[in-house]
Amino acid sequence: MNRKTAREIAETITNEQIKQMFDTAKAKITDWTKVSSVNKGMTKGIAWNILAKDFDLETKHHILAKTNMVREFGEFLPNELKPQKKIKQYKPPVHQDPQF
């Protein structure tokens, strides 16, 4: 997920929805050694330890922290929060037979 979309989601997401995202991610991620999408110098496991290990529902989290949480684990968001994919409609190309 790109930073702009993650920021838009982070502005409206609640702590309960973030907790639900983390619970789903914990259950579904099998390879914690994949490269993080927030910081290419660390793995998803390190990102989890920084962003989600001590997540508290009562704490008001900074918008940048929530943005990084959504960027890293946004694929596990509830369906109502996931951004809708835009389908591009392409026109068929214009064609002429070659003239020899």
N, CA, C and O atoms as a GROMACS GRO file, in nm:
protein
  400
    1MET      N    1   0.085  -0.117   0.000
    1MET     CA    2   0.000   0.000   0.000
    1MET      C    3   0.090   0.124   0.000
    1MET      O    4   0.194   0.126   0.067
    2ASN      N    5   0.050   0.225  -0.076
    2ASN     CA    6   0.133   0.344  -0.081
    2ASN      C    7   0.105   0.436   0.039
    2ASN      O    8   0.007   0.419   0.111
    3ARG      N    9   0.195   0.531   0.057
    3ARG     CA   10   0.190   0.617   0.176
    3ARG      C   11   0.065   0.705   0.178
    3ARG      O   12   0.006   0.726   0.284
    4LYS      N   13   0.024   0.756   0.063
    4LYS     CA   14  -0.092   0.845   0.057
    4LYS      C   15  -0.220   0.773   0.099
    4LYS      O   16  -0.298   0.825   0.178
    5THR      N   17  -0.241   0.655   0.046
    5THR     CA   18  -0.359   0.577   0.081
    5THR      C   19  -0.356   0.537   0.228
    5THR      O   20  -0.458   0.542   0.297
    6ALA      N   21  -0.239   0.497   0.277
    6ALA     CA   22  -0.226   0.459   0.418
    6ALA      C   23  -0.256   0.577   0.508
    6ALA      O   24  -0.319   0.560   0.613
    7ARG      N   25  -0.213   0.696   0.470
    7ARG     CA   26  -0.238   0.816   0.551
    7ARG      C   27  -0.388   0.845   0.557
    7ARG      O   28  -0.441   0.879   0.663
    8GLU      N   29  -0.457   0.832   0.444
    8GLU     CA   30  -0.601   0.857   0.440
    8GLU      C   31  -0.675   0.759   0.531
    8GLU      O   32  -0.768   0.798   0.602
    9ILE      N   33  -0.635   0.634   0.531
    9ILE     CA   34  -0.698   0.534   0.617
    9ILE      C   35  -0.662   0.562   0.763
    9ILE      O   36  -0.748   0.551   0.850
   10ALA      N   37  -0.537   0.599   0.789
   10ALA     CA   38  -0.492   0.624   0.926
   10ALA      C   39  -0.564   0.741   0.991
   10ALA      O   40  -0.575   0.745   1.113
   11GLU      N   41  -0.612   0.834   0.912
   11GLU     CA   42  -0.684   0.949   0.968
   11GLU      C   43  -0.820   0.911   1.024
   11GLU      O   44  -0.872   0.982   1.110
   12THR      N   45  -0.879   0.802   0.977
   12THR     CA   46  -1.014   0.766   1.021
   12THR      C   47  -1.021   0.634   1.098
   12THR      O   48  -1.124   0.604   1.158
   13ILE      N   49  -0.916   0.555   1.096
   13ILE     CA   50  -0.920   0.421   1.157
   13ILE      C   51  -0.922   0.433   1.310
   13ILE      O   52  -0.862   0.524   1.368
   14THR      N   53  -0.990   0.340   1.373
   14THR     CA   54  -0.996   0.337   1.520
   14THR      C   55  -0.895   0.237   1.573
   14THR      O   56  -0.844   0.152   1.499
   15ASN      N   57  -0.865   0.248   1.702
   15ASN     CA   58  -0.772   0.155   1.764
   15ASN      C   59  -0.826   0.012   1.761
   15ASN      O   60  -0.747  -0.083   1.748
   16GLU      N   61  -0.955  -0.006   1.771
   16GLU     CA   62  -1.014  -0.140   1.766
   16GLU      C   63  -0.993  -0.202   1.629
   16GLU      O   64  -0.966  -0.322   1.618
   17GLN      N   65  -1.005  -0.122   1.524
   17GLN     CA   66  -0.984  -0.172   1.389
   17GLN      C   67  -0.836  -0.205   1.365
   17GLN      O   68  -0.804  -0.301   1.295
   18ILE      N   69  -0.746  -0.126   1.424
   18ILE     CA   70  -0.604  -0.156   1.413
   18ILE      C   71  -0.573  -0.286   1.485
   18ILE      O   72  -0.497  -0.369   1.435
   19LYS      N   73  -0.631  -0.304   1.603
   19LYS     CA   74  -0.611  -0.427   1.679
   19LYS      C   75  -0.662  -0.547   1.600
   19LYS      O   76  -0.597  -0.652   1.597
   20GLN      N   77  -0.776  -0.533   1.536
   20GLN     CA   78  -0.830  -0.641   1.453
   20GLN      C   79  -0.736  -0.671   1.338
   20GLN      O   80  -0.714  -0.788   1.304
   21MET      N   81  -0.678  -0.567   1.276
   21MET     CA   82  -0.582  -0.585   1.167
   21MET      C   83  -0.460  -0.662   1.218
   21MET      O   84  -0.412  -0.753   1.150
   22PHE      N   85  -0.409  -0.626   1.336
   22PHE     CA   86  -0.292  -0.693   1.393
   22PHE      C   87  -0.324  -0.839   1.426
   22PHE      O   88  -0.240  -0.927   1.404
   23ASP      N   89  -0.442  -0.866   1.479
   23ASP     CA   90  -0.479  -1.004   1.512
   23ASP      C   91  -0.485  -1.090   1.386
   23ASP      O   92  -0.439  -1.204   1.386
   24THR      N   93  -0.541  -1.035   1.280
   24THR     CA   94  -0.548  -1.108   1.153
   24THR      C   95  -0.409  -1.129   1.096
   24THR      O   96  -0.378  -1.238   1.045
   25ALA      N   97  -0.324  -1.027   1.104
   25ALA     CA   98  -0.187  -1.040   1.052
   25ALA      C   99  -0.110  -1.145   1.130
   25ALA      O  100  -0.036  -1.225   1.070
   26LYS      N  101  -0.126  -1.147   1.261
   26LYS     CA  102  -0.053  -1.245   1.343
   26LYS      C  103  -0.093  -1.387   1.305
   26LYS      O  104  -0.010  -1.478   1.306
   27ALA      N  105  -0.219  -1.406   1.273
   27ALA     CA  106  -0.267  -1.540   1.238
   27ALA      C  107  -0.228  -1.581   1.096
   27ALA      O  108  -0.206  -1.700   1.070
   28LYS      N  109  -0.218  -1.486   1.003
   28LYS     CA  110  -0.200  -1.521   0.863
   28LYS      C  111  -0.057  -1.511   0.811
   28LYS      O  112  -0.024  -1.574   0.711
   29ILE      N  113   0.029  -1.432   0.876
   29ILE     CA  114   0.166  -1.420   0.825
   29ILE      C  115   0.243  -1.546   0.862
   29ILE      O  116   0.250  -1.584   0.979
   30THR      N  117   0.302  -1.609   0.762
   30THR     CA  118   0.380  -1.730   0.786
   30THR      C  119   0.530  -1.704   0.774
   30THR      O  120   0.609  -1.770   0.840
   31ASP      N  121   0.568  -1.608   0.692
   31ASP     CA  122   0.709  -1.578   0.672
   31ASP      C  123   0.740  -1.438   0.727
   31ASP      O  124   0.719  -1.338   0.659
   32TRP      N  125   0.790  -1.434   0.848
   32TRP     CA  126   0.821  -1.307   0.914
   32TRP      C  127   0.955  -1.250   0.868
   32TRP      O  128   0.995  -1.143   0.913
   33THR      N  129   1.026  -1.321   0.779
   33THR     CA  130   1.156  -1.274   0.732
   33THR      C  131   1.146  -1.194   0.603
   33THR      O  132   1.248  -1.150   0.550
   34LYS      N  133   1.026  -1.173   0.552
   34LYS     CA  134   1.009  -1.091   0.432
   34LYS      C  135   1.048  -0.946   0.463
   34LYS      O  136   1.040  -0.901   0.578
   35VAL      N  137   1.090  -0.876   0.360
   35VAL     CA  138   1.132  -0.737   0.377
   35VAL      C  139   1.011  -0.649   0.408
   35VAL      O  140   0.905  -0.662   0.348
   36SER      N  141   1.031  -0.559   0.503
   36SER     CA  142   0.926  -0.465   0.543
   36SER      C  143   0.894  -0.368   0.431
   36SER      O  144   0.983  -0.331   0.354
   37SER      N  145   0.769  -0.327   0.421
   37SER     CA  146   0.732  -0.228   0.320
   37SER      C  147   0.754  -0.086   0.371
   37SER      O  148   0.760   0.007   0.290
   38VAL      N  149   0.767  -0.067   0.500
   38VAL     CA  150   0.792   0.065   0.557
   38VAL      C  151   0.940   0.099   0.553
   38VAL      O  152   0.977   0.213   0.521
   39ASN      N  153   1.026   0.002   0.584
   39ASN     CA  154   1.170   0.023   0.587
   39ASN      C  155   1.236  -0.100   0.527
   39ASN      O  156   1.229  -0.209   0.584
   40LYS      N  157   1.300  -0.083   0.414
   40LYS     CA  158   1.359  -0.196   0.342
   40LYS      C  159   1.479  -0.256   0.414
   40LYS      O  160   1.529  -0.361   0.373
   41GLY      N  161   1.527  -0.192   0.520
   41GLY     CA  162   1.640  -0.243   0.594
   41GLY      C  163   1.601  -0.336   0.707
   41GLY      O  164   1.687  -0.379   0.783
   42MET      N  165   1.473  -0.367   0.721
   42MET     CA  166   1.429  -0.458   0.826
   42MET      C  167   1.324  -0.553   0.773
   42MET      O  168   1.272  -0.536   0.662
   43THR      N  169   1.292  -0.654   0.853
   43THR     CA  170   1.194  -0.755   0.813
   43THR      C  171   1.059  -0.724   0.876
   43THR      O  172   1.046  -0.635   0.959
   44LYS      N  173   0.959  -0.801   0.833
   44LYS     CA  174   0.825  -0.785   0.891
   44LYS      C  175   0.826  -0.818   1.039
   44LYS      O  176   0.747  -0.761   1.115
   45GLY      N  177   0.912  -0.908   1.082
   45GLY     CA  178   0.921  -0.943   1.223
   45GLY      C  179   0.966  -0.826   1.308
   45GLY      O  180   0.911  -0.802   1.415
   46ILE      N  181   1.066  -0.753   1.260
   46ILE     CA  182   1.113  -0.635   1.334
   46ILE      C  183   1.005  -0.527   1.331
   46ILE      O  184   0.981  -0.461   1.433
   47ALA      N  185   0.940  -0.508   1.217
   47ALA     CA  186   0.832  -0.410   1.208
   47ALA      C  187   0.720  -0.445   1.306
   47ALA      O  188   0.662  -0.357   1.369
   48TRP      N  189   0.691  -0.574   1.320
   48TRP     CA  190   0.590  -0.617   1.417
   48TRP      C  191   0.632  -0.579   1.558
   48TRP      O  192   0.552  -0.526   1.636
   49ASN      N  193   0.758  -0.606   1.591
   49ASN     CA  194   0.806  -0.576   1.726
   49ASN      C  195   0.800  -0.426   1.756
   49ASN      O  196   0.774  -0.388   1.870
   50ILE      N  197   0.823  -0.344   1.657
   50ILE     CA  198   0.820  -0.199   1.677
   50ILE      C  199   0.677  -0.146   1.681
   50ILE      O  200   0.643  -0.065   1.768
   51LEU      N  201   0.593  -0.191   1.588
   51LEU     CA  202   0.461  -0.131   1.571
   51LEU      C  203   0.349  -0.200   1.649
   51LEU      O  204   0.256  -0.134   1.693
   52ALA      N  205   0.356  -0.331   1.666
   52ALA     CA  206   0.239  -0.403   1.713
   52ALA      C  207   0.257  -0.480   1.843
   52ALA      O  208   0.158  -0.516   1.906
   53LYS      N  209   0.378  -0.505   1.885
   53LYS     CA  210   0.401  -0.593   1.999
   53LYS      C  211   0.331  -0.542   2.126
   53LYS      O  212   0.264  -0.620   2.195
   54ASP      N  213   0.345  -0.415   2.156
   54ASP     CA  214   0.285  -0.357   2.277
   54ASP      C  215   0.172  -0.262   2.244
   54ASP      O  216   0.156  -0.160   2.310
   55PHE      N  217   0.091  -0.294   2.142
   55PHE     CA  218  -0.018  -0.206   2.101
   55PHE      C  219  -0.122  -0.195   2.212
   55PHE      O  220  -0.169  -0.296   2.264
   56ASP      N  221  -0.157  -0.072   2.248
   56ASP     CA  222  -0.252  -0.046   2.354
   56ASP      C  223  -0.375   0.023   2.296
   56ASP      O  224  -0.364   0.125   2.228
   57LEU      N  225  -0.493  -0.032   2.323
   57LEU     CA  226  -0.617   0.025   2.271
   57LEU      C  227  -0.648   0.162   2.332
   57LEU      O  228  -0.715   0.243   2.268
   58GLU      N  229  -0.601   0.188   2.452
   58GLU     CA  230  -0.635   0.312   2.522
   58GLU      C  231  -0.545   0.429   2.483
   58GLU      O  232  -0.580   0.544   2.509
   59THR      N  233  -0.431   0.403   2.421
   59THR     CA  234  -0.335   0.507   2.386
   59THR      C  235  -0.376   0.577   2.257
   59THR      O  236  -0.420   0.513   2.161
   60LYS      N  237  -0.359   0.709   2.256
   60LYS     CA  238  -0.380   0.785   2.132
   60LYS      C  239  -0.249   0.782   2.055
   60LYS      O  240  -0.150   0.840   2.100
   61HIS      N  241  -0.248   0.715   1.941
   61HIS     CA  242  -0.127   0.697   1.863
   61HIS      C  243  -0.109   0.811   1.763
   61HIS      O  244  -0.206   0.863   1.708
   62HIS      N  245   0.015   0.849   1.741
   62HIS     CA  246   0.048   0.955   1.646
   62HIS      C  247   0.010   0.911   1.505
   62HIS      O  248   0.014   0.792   1.473
   63ILE      N  249  -0.028   1.007   1.422
   63ILE     CA  250  -0.073   0.976   1.287
   63ILE      C  251   0.035   0.907   1.204
   63ILE      O  252   0.004   0.822   1.121
   64LEU      N  253   0.162   0.943   1.226
   64LEU     CA  254   0.270   0.878   1.152
   64LEU      C  255   0.284   0.732   1.192
   64LEU      O  256   0.308   0.646   1.107
   65ALA      N  257   0.267   0.703   1.319
   65ALA     CA  258   0.274   0.564   1.365
   65ALA      C  259   0.158   0.483   1.305
   65ALA      O  260   0.178   0.371   1.259
   66LYS      N  261   0.039   0.540   1.306
   66LYS     CA  262  -0.075   0.469   1.248
   66LYS      C  263  -0.058   0.451   1.097
   66LYS      O  264  -0.097   0.348   1.042
   67THR      N  265  -0.001   0.551   1.031
   67THR     CA  266   0.025   0.539   0.888
   67THR      C  267   0.120   0.424   0.860
   67THR      O  268   0.098   0.345   0.768
   68ASN      N  269   0.226   0.414   0.939
   68ASN     CA  270   0.321   0.304   0.920
   68ASN      C  271   0.259   0.169   0.952
   68ASN      O  272   0.290   0.070   0.886
   69MET      N  273   0.172   0.164   1.052
   69MET     CA  274   0.102   0.039   1.084
   69MET      C  275   0.017  -0.006   0.966
   69MET      O  276   0.018  -0.123   0.929
   70VAL      N  277  -0.056   0.088   0.907
   70VAL     CA  278  -0.143   0.056   0.794
   70VAL      C  279  -0.060   0.021   0.671
   70VAL      O  280  -0.096  -0.071   0.597
   71ARG      N  281   0.050   0.092   0.648
   71ARG     CA  282   0.136   0.059   0.533
   71ARG      C  283   0.193  -0.082   0.545
   71ARG      O  284   0.197  -0.156   0.447
   72GLU      N  285   0.236  -0.117   0.663
   72GLU     CA  286   0.301  -0.247   0.682
   72GLU      C  287   0.203  -0.363   0.682
   72GLU      O  288   0.228  -0.466   0.619
   73PHE      N  289   0.091  -0.348   0.751
   73PHE     CA  290  -0.002  -0.460   0.769
   73PHE      C  291  -0.140  -0.431   0.710
   73PHE      O  292  -0.238  -0.496   0.748
   74GLY      N  293  -0.150  -0.336   0.617
   74GLY     CA  294  -0.278  -0.295   0.559
   74GLY      C  295  -0.348  -0.401   0.479
   74GLY      O  296  -0.470  -0.393   0.459
   75GLU      N  297  -0.276  -0.500   0.432
   75GLU     CA  298  -0.342  -0.608   0.356
   75GLU      C  299  -0.433  -0.691   0.445
   75GLU      O  300  -0.515  -0.768   0.395
   76PHE      N  301  -0.421  -0.676   0.576
   76PHE     CA  302  -0.503  -0.750   0.671
   76PHE      C  303  -0.614  -0.664   0.731
   76PHE      O  304  -0.676  -0.703   0.830
   77LEU      N  305  -0.640  -0.549   0.672
   77LEU     CA  306  -0.749  -0.462   0.717
   77LEU      C  307  -0.883  -0.529   0.691
   77LEU      O  308  -0.895  -0.613   0.601
   78PRO      N  309  -0.985  -0.494   0.769
   78PRO     CA  310  -1.120  -0.541   0.736
   78PRO      C  311  -1.160  -0.489   0.598
   78PRO      O  312  -1.114  -0.382   0.556
   79ASN      N  313  -1.243  -0.562   0.528
   79ASN     CA  314  -1.277  -0.528   0.390
   79ASN      C  315  -1.338  -0.390   0.374
   79ASN      O  316  -1.318  -0.325   0.270
   80GLU      N  317  -1.412  -0.343   0.474
   80GLU     CA  318  -1.476  -0.211   0.461
   80GLU      C  319  -1.373  -0.097   0.465
   80GLU      O  320  -1.404   0.014   0.423
   81LEU      N  321  -1.252  -0.124   0.514
   81LEU     CA  322  -1.150  -0.020   0.520
   81LEU      C  323  -1.050  -0.026   0.405
   81LEU      O  324  -0.979   0.071   0.380
   82LYS      N  325  -1.044  -0.137   0.336
   82LYS     CA  326  -0.949  -0.150   0.226
   82LYS      C  327  -0.989  -0.057   0.112
   82LYS      O  328  -1.108  -0.044   0.082
   83PRO      N  329  -0.891   0.008   0.051
   83PRO     CA  330  -0.924   0.096  -0.061
   83PRO      C  331  -0.973   0.016  -0.180
   83PRO      O  332  -0.927  -0.096  -0.205
   84GLN      N  333  -1.066   0.073  -0.254
   84GLN     CA  334  -1.118   0.007  -0.372
   84GLN      C  335  -1.018   0.022  -0.486
   84GLN      O  336  -0.965   0.131  -0.510
   85LYS      N  337  -0.991  -0.087  -0.554
   85LYS     CA  338  -0.899  -0.084  -0.666
   85LYS      C  339  -0.969  -0.020  -0.786
   85LYS      O  340  -1.083  -0.052  -0.819
   86LYS      N  341  -0.896   0.071  -0.848
   86LYS     CA  342  -0.951   0.137  -0.966
   86LYS      C  343  -0.923   0.051  -1.088
   86LYS      O  344  -0.810   0.008  -1.112
   87ILE      N  345  -1.026   0.028  -1.165
   87ILE     CA  346  -1.013  -0.050  -1.287
   87ILE      C  347  -1.006   0.047  -1.404
   87ILE      O  348  -1.099   0.124  -1.427
   88LYS      N  349  -0.896   0.042  -1.475
   88LYS     CA  350  -0.880   0.131  -1.589
   88LYS      C  351  -0.942   0.067  -1.712
   88LYS      O  352  -0.920  -0.050  -1.743
   89GLN      N  353  -1.020   0.148  -1.781
   89GLN     CA  354  -1.081   0.103  -1.905
   89GLN      C  355  -0.997   0.156  -2.020
   89GLN      O  356  -0.987   0.277  -2.040
   90TYR      N  357  -0.937   0.066  -2.095
   90TYR     CA  358  -0.855   0.106  -2.208
   90TYR      C  359  -0.936   0.097  -2.336
   90TYR      O  360  -1.014   0.004  -2.356
   91LYS      N  361  -0.916   0.194  -2.422
   91LYS     CA  362  -0.979   0.190  -2.554
   91LYS      C  363  -0.895   0.097  -2.641
   91LYS      O  364  -0.774   0.088  -2.624
   92PRO      N  365  -0.959   0.028  -2.732
   92PRO     CA  366  -0.880  -0.056  -2.823
   92PRO      C  367  -0.791   0.033  -2.909
   92PRO      O  368  -0.830   0.145  -2.943
   93PRO      N  369  -0.673  -0.014  -2.945
   93PRO     CA  370  -0.583   0.069  -3.025
   93PRO      C  371  -0.638   0.091  -3.166
   93PRO      O  372  -0.713   0.009  -3.220
   94VAL      N  373  -0.600   0.203  -3.223
   94VAL     CA  374  -0.638   0.234  -3.360
   94VAL      C  375  -0.544   0.155  -3.452
   94VAL      O  376  -0.424   0.147  -3.429
   95HIS      N  377  -0.602   0.097  -3.556
   95HIS     CA  378  -0.521   0.014  -3.645
   95HIS      C  379  -0.552   0.045  -3.791
   95HIS      O  380  -0.667   0.072  -3.828
   96GLN      N  381  -0.447   0.041  -3.871
   96GLN     CA  382  -0.461   0.046  -4.016
   96GLN      C  383  -0.371  -0.061  -4.073
   96GLN      O  384  -0.261  -0.085  -4.022
   97ASP      N  385  -0.418  -0.124  -4.180
   97ASP     CA  386  -0.334  -0.222  -4.248
   97ASP      C  387  -0.220  -0.147  -4.317
   97ASP      O  388  -0.240  -0.038  -4.370
   98PRO      N  389  -0.102  -0.207  -4.317
   98PRO     CA  390   0.010  -0.140  -4.385
   98PRO      C  391  -0.015  -0.132  -4.535
   98PRO      O  392  -0.073  -0.222  -4.594
   99GLN      N  393   0.030  -0.023  -4.594
   99GLN     CA  394   0.016  -0.004  -4.738
   99GLN      C  395   0.149  -0.032  -4.805
   99GLN      O  396   0.248   0.038  -4.781
  100PHE      N  397   0.151  -0.135  -4.889
  100PHE     CA  398   0.277  -0.175  -4.957
  100PHE      C  399   0.283  -0.121  -5.094
  100PHE      O  400   0.380  -0.144  -5.165
   0.00000   0.00000   0.00000
